[in-house]
Structure formats: structure tokens, C-alpha cells
Amino acid sequence: MQIYHRNQGQEQPFWAAGPFKIRLPFVHYRWEMAEMVQALIMFVVSLAMIPLLETYLGVPYDVALAYVVVCGIGFMLPALLGVPLVPGWITPGIPVVLLFLGDFEPGSEAIQALFALQFLVFLIFLALGLSGMGNKLVQLIPRSMKGGIIIGAGIAALMGEIEAGGRLAETPISLALGGLVCLYLMFSLSFKGFVASNPIARKIANYGMVPGMVVAILVGFATGEYNVPEVQWGVTQPAFGELWNYLPFTVGFPDASVFLLAIPTAVIAYIIAFGDIIVGKSLMDRVDHLRKDEAIDSSIDRVHLVTAMRNGMHAFFAPYPGLAGPIWTAVTATMAERYKYGRKAMDSIYSGGGTFWITGFIALFMLPLVSFFQPVLPIALSLTLLLTGYICLMVGLEQLENNTERGIAGTMGVVLAVYGAGWGLASGAILYLLIERTQRLESSSEPRAVAGQTVGES
């Protein structure tokens, strides 16, 4: 139980702090058991960043675990500061970030490059959050280019997993079965019919990716695609003492040329993240309409400011290939679905998100859980990327309204996935100006019919 309780139809109690609304567990909201259970499994996705840190930054495992702990602190900030969304990475941007990092040698060079990228993302979110210009900026970008960015991120996510030598080739059975279970439970029309009529199916749906991940892990152990873990007892020991040796304060800060190279990827990351914000706001507006007992404040400016804080913290203390994104869409959607069933199911939208990531942070120090999941970290990331690729293609195509936009977006997406953010943005801009913009100018200059004659006729 919590100390403060809200009255019917009001916001969940908070302490005001400038643009933020501070809420603490057991003080301003109750502890939610369902989110706690889900987090004790889903926290493994945050550990899945460790292989990327090892590969692209050259960071040892124990130091990478310290990076993940810093990320875990950031994950707790949104619920603490008044954002109702469950935060995550800018997941669709990960393949684009990896393409950018691929041009730098793992170690000091890659750490500097990732600092430059994440610092730029921090500046973008901060400036647009303070000015309130985020919505207007994204509206200036043509639909065809926005669709191309999202499609390109989706293609890159899928290519990284299904290409020769990718994770699907290495662990085909566990990844294929786990991925199919996730896709069926999250997107199948037939399963949605079961959810509407069957309480057991509804409970399964409440756990989002968890059933698919459990299937993938068990199949991986059974088929020998992953080693059976040696469970250890105790508390994890992230190498905070060594962490300083892998930060820009020690390896050095990048020069101006690296910042310039990072600009296209930073812009793409923000555009993807803003799309996530819109998805999150839509989810919140929908459940806010259904639940009359709580008023949800889903301020876009506050989301920008909190996301800026998280990216700034990462840039200096744990440069992160996933960057800091405003929403973990799958978990937020799952939480919103359970929230719909009333106050007994979930007292407040903040109690769900707050419980989830506080539990996830505590789980990072539970050695039995971390050691159990350590052999299967790659499959957690692979499932996340496969689902991200599917969702990006689905959402990207939904953005487009005609064949001209589809052609530009598809071409731009392929270029972006193969050659990176800079070439992708350049190709999209050129195609837009050459094809779509010219077509619009021609359409606007056509004679208009007026009272049986065209304008210009005498």
C-alpha cells in the first residue's frame, strides 16, 4: 500500500519539481506483482546489450555489466519524474548505430564515436524539449522520408539476424520457434480473437514477449544451440572500478570531424524516437479514455526532457549502442492492456511502469538470475531485433499513401540499411525533390476548372 491515495478522476499524487512530477513506490503508488514477475524475466533484454558492448566497443564483460547498471538507473527515471511510458532503447535505430560504429575500431575510437552520437541525441532532445518544437520539426519531414527511415531500420534489423553468419544461421531452431511464438501472440488476428473470449489467453497476452522468450530459451537448451547455464549464487559484481578506463574522460573526447559524421545517425535516431513517442502517447490517450478514475499527464515536452537526461548520462558514463529511447513499445502496450481492466488490476499507470523497472534494476544484482540467462543473452537481443524489424516494416508502410511515396521510401530504406544513415538521408532527400516534390509542383500548376471553363481560358 502507498501513503498517498488519489481521488476519483484525478492524477496520481506527486511532488512537484519544476517540469517534473516525482513519484516514489509505496509513497505515491503501490507495488504491482504482475509487473514484478514480468520484469524478473524481461530484464534479460537489458543484459542483451552486453554482447554489442563487447563486440563494438571492446568492453570486457564485467565492465559491460556496469554499463548496463547505469542504463538501469536511467530506466527508472521516467516513472520517477512523471512519464507514464515504460522506457527502453531506440531499438529500431540499433542497426543504424551499428552501421555507424562499424567504421571505427573497437576500443577508444569506437567509444569516442558513440559518445559523439549520444551527446548529439542528448542535445536534440534537450533543445526540442525546452522549446516545445519537437512536434513541428518532425512534421516538416515528408511522409516518404519518414517511412523510408523506419523501413530502412526494419530492413537493417532483419538483415543483421537472417544474413549468412547471422544469429538465425547459428541458432535456427530456438530463434525461429521463439520468434514465431512472439509474432503469433503479439500480432495474430486469430489469437486476438482468443484473447477477447478466453481469460487464459488474456493472461498470456499480458506478458508480451515473455512466452516467446521462454520457448526460445528452453528450446535452445534442449537442442544444444545454447549451453545449459551454471547457476551461481550471490550478488553480481559489475566492474565499476574499471569502468572509468572505458569512458571519454579517459579515452579522450572526439574531435569535430567525428561529431559531423554522427549527425545523420543522430537525426535518424531522433526521428525514430519521436515516432515511438507518438505511439506511446496514443496508447496513453486510449487507456486514459477508458479509465475515468485516473487522469494521465503524457506531456511530450516532459518525455523529451527525461529522455535527454538519460542520453546525457549515458554519453558521459556509459555510451550505449541502444541509445536511450522514450518507450519499450512491447512492454508499454502489454502494461496498457492490463491497465484497462481497472484499478484492481493496476492501481495507476505509474505503479505499473515504476514497479517494472525498479524490479529490473534489482534483478541486475541477482547473480542466480544473471548467471542463468548469461548463455542466452544473444537470443534475447535477436528476438528484440526480429520483432523490431517486423514492427518497423509494418509501421513504415502504414505511413505511405501512394505509389510515389512507397517507391521513394522503399529505395531510401534499402540504401539506408546497406550504406548507413548519411547515404540513406541523402538518397531520400534527392528522390523526394526529384520525384515527389516535382510531381506536387506540377499538380498545383494544372489549370483548375471554373464554371465550365479552365482558369486561363478567355
C-alpha positions as CSV (number, residue, x, y, z in Angstrom):
1,M,0.0,0.0,0.0
2,Q,1.1,3.6,-0.6
3,I,1.0,6.6,1.7
4,Y,-0.8,8.9,-0.7
5,H,-4.0,8.0,-2.5
6,R,-5.7,9.7,-5.4
7,N,-9.3,10.8,-5.6
8,Q,-11.5,9.6,-8.4
9,G,-10.7,11.2,-11.7
10,Q,-7.5,13.0,-10.5
11,E,-3.8,12.5,-11.3
12,Q,-1.8,10.1,-9.2
13,P,-0.3,12.1,-6.3
14,F,3.2,13.5,-6.8
15,W,5.7,16.0,-5.6
16,A,6.1,18.9,-8.0
17,A,9.7,19.7,-9.1
18,G,9.7,22.2,-12.0
19,P,8.7,20.4,-15.2
20,F,8.8,17.1,-13.4
21,K,6.4,15.2,-11.1
22,I,8.2,13.0,-8.6
23,R,6.6,9.7,-7.6
24,L,8.1,7.0,-5.3
25,P,6.9,3.4,-4.8
26,F,5.0,2.8,-1.6
27,V,4.7,6.6,-1.2
28,H,2.8,7.7,-4.3
29,Y,1.9,4.3,-5.9
30,R,1.6,0.7,-4.9
31,W,3.7,-2.2,-5.9
32,E,2.3,-4.3,-8.8
33,M,3.0,-8.0,-8.6
34,A,2.3,-8.8,-12.3
35,E,4.9,-6.2,-13.4
36,M,7.4,-7.5,-10.9
37,V,7.1,-11.1,-12.2
38,Q,7.3,-9.9,-15.8
39,A,10.4,-7.8,-15.1
40,L,12.2,-10.7,-13.5
41,I,12.3,-12.4,-16.9
42,M,12.2,-9.4,-19.3
43,F,15.2,-7.7,-17.6
44,V,17.3,-10.2,-19.6
45,V,16.7,-8.0,-22.6
46,S,18.7,-5.2,-20.9
47,L,21.6,-7.7,-20.4
48,A,21.4,-8.5,-24.1
49,M,23.3,-5.2,-24.8
50,I,26.4,-6.8,-23.3
51,P,27.4,-8.7,-26.5
52,L,27.2,-5.5,-28.5
53,L,29.3,-3.6,-25.9
54,E,31.9,-6.4,-26.1
55,T,32.0,-6.5,-29.9
56,Y,31.7,-2.9,-30.9
57,L,33.3,-1.1,-28.0
58,G,35.8,-3.7,-26.9
59,V,34.5,-3.6,-23.3
60,P,35.1,-6.7,-21.0
61,Y,32.0,-8.5,-19.7
62,D,32.2,-7.1,-16.1
63,V,32.6,-3.6,-17.3
64,A,29.8,-4.1,-19.8
65,L,27.6,-5.2,-16.9
66,A,28.5,-1.9,-15.1
67,Y,27.3,-0.1,-18.3
68,V,24.0,-2.0,-18.0
69,V,23.6,-0.9,-14.4
70,V,24.0,2.7,-15.5
71,C,21.3,2.1,-18.1
72,G,19.1,0.5,-15.4
73,I,19.3,3.8,-13.4
74,G,18.1,5.6,-16.5
75,F,15.3,3.2,-17.0
76,M,13.9,4.1,-13.5
77,L,13.9,7.9,-14.2
78,P,10.7,8.2,-16.3
79,A,8.3,6.8,-13.7
80,L,10.2,8.7,-11.0
81,L,9.9,12.1,-12.9
82,G,6.3,11.8,-14.2
83,V,6.4,10.0,-17.6
84,P,3.8,7.2,-17.9
85,L,5.7,5.3,-20.6
86,V,7.9,2.2,-19.9
87,P,11.3,3.3,-21.3
88,G,13.6,1.3,-23.5
89,W,16.2,1.8,-26.1
90,I,15.8,3.4,-29.5
91,T,15.6,-0.2,-30.7
92,P,14.8,0.4,-34.4
93,G,17.9,2.6,-34.5
94,I,20.3,0.0,-33.2
95,P,21.2,-1.5,-36.7
96,V,21.8,2.1,-37.9
97,V,24.0,2.8,-34.9
98,L,25.9,-0.4,-35.5
99,L,26.5,0.6,-39.2
100,F,27.9,3.9,-37.9
101,L,30.1,2.2,-35.3
102,G,31.4,-0.3,-37.9
103,D,33.6,2.4,-39.4
104,F,35.5,2.7,-36.1
105,E,38.0,0.4,-34.4
106,P,36.6,-1.2,-31.2
107,G,38.2,0.5,-28.2
108,S,38.9,4.1,-27.7
109,E,38.0,5.1,-31.3
110,A,34.5,3.5,-31.1
111,I,33.8,4.8,-27.6
112,Q,34.6,8.4,-28.8
113,A,32.4,7.9,-31.8
114,L,29.5,6.6,-29.7
115,F,30.0,9.5,-27.2
116,A,29.7,12.0,-30.1
117,L,26.5,10.3,-31.4
118,Q,24.8,10.0,-28.0
119,F,25.8,13.6,-27.0
120,L,24.1,14.9,-30.2
121,V,21.0,12.9,-29.4
122,F,21.0,14.4,-25.9
123,L,21.3,17.9,-27.4
124,I,18.4,17.3,-29.9
125,F,16.1,16.0,-27.1
126,L,17.1,18.8,-24.7
127,A,16.6,21.6,-27.2
128,L,13.3,20.4,-28.5
129,G,12.0,19.6,-25.0
130,L,12.9,23.0,-23.7
131,S,11.5,24.8,-26.8
132,G,8.5,22.5,-27.4
133,M,9.5,22.3,-31.1
134,G,9.7,18.5,-31.4
135,N,6.3,18.0,-33.0
136,K,6.8,20.8,-35.5
137,L,10.3,19.6,-36.6
138,V,9.1,16.1,-37.4
139,Q,6.0,17.4,-39.3
140,L,8.4,19.2,-41.7
141,I,9.9,15.8,-42.8
142,P,7.9,14.3,-45.8
143,R,6.0,11.1,-45.2
144,S,8.0,9.3,-47.8
145,M,11.3,10.1,-46.0
146,K,9.8,9.2,-42.5
147,G,8.6,5.9,-44.0
148,G,12.0,5.3,-45.6
149,I,13.8,5.8,-42.3
150,I,11.5,3.4,-40.4
151,I,11.6,0.8,-43.3
152,G,15.4,1.1,-43.5
153,A,15.7,0.5,-39.8
154,G,13.5,-2.5,-40.1
155,I,15.4,-4.0,-43.0
156,A,18.7,-3.4,-41.2
157,A,17.3,-5.2,-38.1
158,L,16.2,-8.2,-40.1
159,M,19.3,-8.4,-42.3
160,G,21.6,-8.5,-39.2
161,E,19.8,-11.6,-38.0
162,I,19.0,-13.5,-41.1
163,E,22.1,-12.9,-43.2
164,A,24.7,-15.6,-43.7
165,G,26.6,-15.9,-40.5
166,G,23.8,-14.1,-38.6
167,R,22.1,-15.4,-35.4
168,L,19.4,-17.3,-37.3
169,A,22.0,-19.3,-39.1
170,E,23.8,-20.1,-35.9
171,T,20.7,-21.0,-33.8
172,P,17.9,-21.6,-36.3
173,I,15.6,-23.8,-34.2
174,S,15.4,-21.8,-31.0
175,L,15.3,-18.4,-32.7
176,A,12.7,-19.4,-35.3
177,L,10.4,-21.0,-32.8
178,G,10.7,-18.2,-30.3
179,G,10.2,-15.6,-33.0
180,L,7.1,-17.3,-34.3
181,V,5.6,-17.6,-30.8
182,C,6.3,-13.9,-30.2
183,L,4.8,-12.9,-33.6
184,Y,1.7,-15.1,-33.1
185,L,0.9,-13.9,-29.5
186,M,1.5,-10.2,-30.3
187,F,0.2,-9.8,-33.8
188,S,-2.0,-12.7,-34.8
189,L,-5.6,-11.9,-35.6
190,S,-6.8,-15.3,-34.5
191,F,-5.0,-15.0,-31.2
192,K,-6.7,-11.6,-30.6
193,G,-10.0,-13.4,-31.0
194,F,-8.9,-15.9,-28.3
195,V,-7.9,-13.0,-26.0
196,A,-11.3,-11.4,-26.3
197,S,-13.1,-14.6,-25.3
198,N,-10.6,-16.7,-23.2
199,P,-9.3,-15.5,-19.8
200,I,-6.2,-17.8,-20.1
201,A,-5.3,-16.3,-23.4
202,R,-5.7,-12.8,-22.0
203,K,-3.3,-13.7,-19.2
204,I,-0.7,-15.0,-21.7
205,A,-1.1,-11.8,-23.8
206,N,-0.4,-9.7,-20.7
207,Y,3.2,-11.0,-20.7
208,G,4.1,-9.8,-24.2
209,M,7.4,-11.2,-25.3
210,V,7.9,-13.4,-22.2
211,P,6.3,-16.6,-23.5
212,G,8.2,-16.5,-26.8
213,M,11.5,-15.8,-25.0
214,V,10.9,-18.7,-22.6
215,V,10.2,-21.0,-25.5
216,A,13.4,-19.8,-27.3
217,I,15.5,-20.3,-24.2
218,L,14.1,-23.8,-23.4
219,V,14.4,-25.0,-27.0
220,G,17.9,-23.6,-27.1
221,F,18.9,-25.6,-24.1
222,A,17.1,-28.8,-25.3
223,T,18.7,-28.7,-28.8
224,G,22.2,-27.7,-27.6
225,E,22.2,-24.4,-29.5
226,Y,22.9,-22.8,-26.2
227,N,24.9,-24.2,-23.3
228,V,22.9,-25.1,-20.1
229,P,23.9,-22.4,-17.6
230,E,25.9,-23.0,-14.4
231,V,23.7,-21.1,-11.9
232,Q,25.7,-19.3,-9.4
233,W,24.6,-17.8,-6.0
234,G,25.2,-14.5,-4.5
235,V,25.3,-10.9,-5.9
236,T,26.7,-9.8,-9.2
237,Q,29.9,-7.6,-9.1
238,P,29.9,-5.1,-12.0
239,A,33.4,-3.7,-12.5
240,F,32.6,-0.1,-11.5
241,G,36.3,0.4,-10.6
242,E,37.4,-0.4,-14.2
243,L,34.5,1.5,-15.8
244,W,36.4,4.8,-15.8
245,N,39.0,3.3,-18.2
246,Y,36.3,2.9,-20.8
247,L,34.8,6.4,-20.6
248,P,35.5,9.5,-22.7
249,F,37.2,11.2,-19.6
250,T,40.0,8.5,-20.0
251,V,40.0,7.5,-23.7
252,G,39.5,11.1,-24.8
253,F,36.8,13.1,-26.4
254,P,36.2,13.1,-30.2
255,D,37.2,15.9,-32.5
256,A,34.8,17.9,-34.6
257,S,35.0,15.5,-37.6
258,V,33.5,12.7,-35.6
259,F,30.6,14.8,-34.5
260,L,30.0,15.7,-38.1
261,L,30.0,12.1,-39.1
262,A,27.5,11.3,-36.3
263,I,24.9,14.0,-37.3
264,P,22.9,11.9,-39.9
265,T,22.6,8.9,-37.4
266,A,21.6,11.2,-34.6
267,V,18.9,12.8,-36.7
268,I,17.6,9.4,-37.7
269,A,17.6,8.2,-34.1
270,Y,15.6,11.2,-33.1
271,I,13.0,10.7,-35.9
272,I,12.6,7.1,-34.9
273,A,12.3,8.0,-31.2
274,F,9.7,10.7,-31.9
275,G,7.6,8.1,-33.8
276,D,7.9,6.0,-30.6
277,I,6.7,9.0,-28.5
278,I,3.6,9.3,-30.8
279,V,2.9,5.6,-30.4
280,G,3.3,5.9,-26.7
281,K,1.0,8.9,-26.4
282,S,-1.6,7.1,-28.5
283,L,-1.5,4.2,-26.1
284,M,-1.8,6.5,-23.1
285,D,-4.7,8.5,-24.6
286,R,-6.6,5.3,-25.4
287,V,-6.4,3.9,-21.8
288,D,-6.9,7.4,-20.3
289,H,-10.2,7.5,-22.2
290,L,-11.2,4.1,-20.9
291,R,-10.2,4.6,-17.2
292,K,-12.1,7.5,-15.7
293,D,-10.6,7.0,-12.3
294,E,-7.1,8.4,-13.2
295,A,-6.1,11.4,-15.3
296,I,-2.8,10.6,-17.2
297,D,-0.5,13.5,-18.0
298,S,1.5,12.3,-21.0
299,S,3.4,15.6,-21.7
300,I,5.5,15.3,-24.8
301,D,7.9,18.0,-23.6
302,R,8.5,16.1,-20.3
303,V,9.2,12.9,-22.3
304,H,11.8,14.9,-24.3
305,L,13.5,16.3,-21.2
306,V,13.7,12.9,-19.4
307,T,15.0,11.2,-22.5
308,A,17.6,14.0,-22.9
309,M,18.7,13.4,-19.3
310,R,19.1,9.7,-19.9
311,N,21.1,10.2,-23.1
312,G,23.3,12.8,-21.4
313,M,24.0,10.4,-18.5
314,H,24.9,7.6,-21.0
315,A,27.1,9.8,-23.2
316,F,29.4,10.6,-20.3
317,F,29.1,7.5,-18.1
318,A,28.1,4.6,-20.3
319,P,28.0,5.3,-24.1
320,Y,25.3,2.8,-25.3
321,P,24.7,1.3,-28.8
322,G,20.9,1.2,-28.0
323,L,20.9,4.9,-27.0
324,A,18.1,5.9,-24.6
325,G,14.6,5.7,-26.1
326,P,11.3,7.0,-24.7
327,I,9.4,3.7,-24.8
328,W,9.8,0.0,-24.8
329,T,6.7,-0.5,-27.0
330,A,6.0,-4.1,-26.4
331,V,6.1,-3.8,-22.6
332,T,4.2,-0.4,-22.6
333,A,1.5,-2.0,-24.8
334,T,1.2,-5.0,-22.5
335,M,1.1,-2.8,-19.4
336,A,-1.6,-0.6,-21.0
337,E,-3.7,-3.7,-21.9
338,R,-3.7,-4.8,-18.2
339,Y,-4.3,-1.3,-17.0
340,K,-7.6,-1.3,-19.0
341,Y,-9.1,-3.9,-16.6
342,G,-9.5,-1.4,-13.8
343,R,-7.9,-0.2,-10.5
344,K,-7.8,-3.7,-9.0
345,A,-5.7,-4.9,-11.9
346,M,-3.4,-1.9,-11.8
347,D,-3.9,1.0,-9.5
348,S,-2.1,3.6,-11.5
349,I,-0.2,3.7,-14.9
350,Y,2.8,4.8,-12.9
351,S,2.6,1.9,-10.5
352,G,3.0,-0.5,-13.5
353,G,6.0,1.3,-15.1
354,G,7.6,2.1,-11.8
355,T,7.4,-1.5,-10.5
356,F,8.7,-2.9,-13.7
357,W,12.0,-1.1,-14.0
358,I,12.7,-1.0,-10.2
359,T,12.4,-4.8,-10.3
360,G,14.5,-4.9,-13.4
361,F,17.2,-2.9,-11.8
362,I,17.3,-5.0,-8.6
363,A,17.4,-8.2,-10.8
364,L,20.7,-6.9,-12.3
365,F,22.4,-7.7,-9.0
366,M,20.7,-11.2,-8.5
367,L,23.5,-13.5,-9.6
368,P,21.3,-16.6,-9.9
369,L,19.2,-14.9,-12.5
370,V,22.0,-13.2,-14.3
371,S,24.1,-16.4,-14.4
372,F,21.1,-18.4,-15.6
373,F,20.4,-16.0,-18.5
374,Q,24.1,-15.3,-19.4
375,P,24.4,-18.1,-22.1
376,V,21.2,-17.0,-23.9
377,L,21.9,-13.2,-24.0
378,P,22.3,-13.2,-27.8
379,I,18.8,-14.7,-28.3
380,A,17.2,-12.1,-26.2
381,L,18.7,-9.4,-28.4
382,S,17.9,-11.3,-31.6
383,L,14.2,-11.7,-30.7
384,T,14.0,-8.0,-29.8
385,L,15.6,-7.1,-33.2
386,L,13.4,-9.5,-35.2
387,L,10.2,-8.1,-33.6
388,T,11.6,-4.6,-34.1
389,G,12.2,-5.3,-37.8
390,Y,8.6,-6.7,-38.3
391,I,7.1,-3.7,-36.5
392,C,9.2,-1.2,-38.4
393,L,8.2,-2.6,-41.7
394,M,4.5,-2.6,-40.7
395,V,4.5,0.9,-39.3
396,G,6.7,2.3,-42.1
397,L,4.4,1.0,-44.8
398,E,1.4,2.4,-42.9
399,Q,2.9,5.9,-43.2
400,L,2.7,5.9,-47.0
401,E,-0.4,6.9,-49.0
402,N,0.5,6.4,-52.7
403,N,2.9,4.5,-55.0
404,T,5.3,7.5,-55.4
405,E,5.8,7.6,-51.6
406,R,6.2,3.8,-51.5
407,G,8.8,3.9,-54.2
408,I,10.9,6.6,-52.5
409,A,10.6,5.1,-49.1
410,G,11.5,1.6,-50.3
411,T,14.5,2.8,-52.2
412,M,15.7,5.0,-49.3
413,G,15.2,2.2,-46.8
414,V,17.4,-0.2,-48.8
415,V,20.1,2.4,-49.2
416,L,20.0,3.3,-45.5
417,A,20.1,-0.4,-44.4
418,V,23.1,-1.2,-46.7
419,Y,25.2,2.0,-46.7
420,G,24.2,3.8,-43.5
421,A,22.4,6.9,-42.3
422,G,24.2,9.6,-44.3
423,W,23.6,7.9,-47.7
424,G,20.1,6.9,-46.7
425,L,19.1,10.5,-45.8
426,A,20.8,11.9,-48.9
427,S,19.1,9.4,-51.3
428,G,15.7,10.1,-49.7
429,A,16.1,13.8,-50.0
430,I,17.2,13.6,-53.6
431,L,14.4,11.3,-54.6
432,Y,11.8,13.4,-52.8
433,L,13.0,16.6,-54.6
434,L,13.4,14.9,-57.9
435,I,10.1,12.9,-58.0
436,E,7.6,13.7,-55.3
437,R,8.2,17.5,-54.9
438,T,8.3,17.9,-58.7
439,Q,5.1,16.0,-59.0
440,R,3.4,18.2,-56.4
441,L,4.5,21.4,-58.2
442,E,3.1,20.1,-61.5
443,S,-0.2,19.1,-59.8
444,S,-0.5,22.6,-58.3
445,S,0.2,24.3,-61.6
446,E,-2.5,22.4,-63.5
447,P,-5.5,24.6,-64.7
448,R,-8.5,24.5,-62.4
449,A,-12.0,24.1,-63.8
450,V,-14.2,27.1,-63.0
451,A,-17.9,27.3,-64.2
452,G,-17.4,25.1,-67.2
453,Q,-14.1,26.5,-68.3
454,T,-10.5,26.3,-67.1
455,V,-8.6,29.1,-65.5
456,G,-6.7,31.0,-68.2
457,E,-9.3,30.4,-70.9
458,S,-10.9,33.6,-72.3
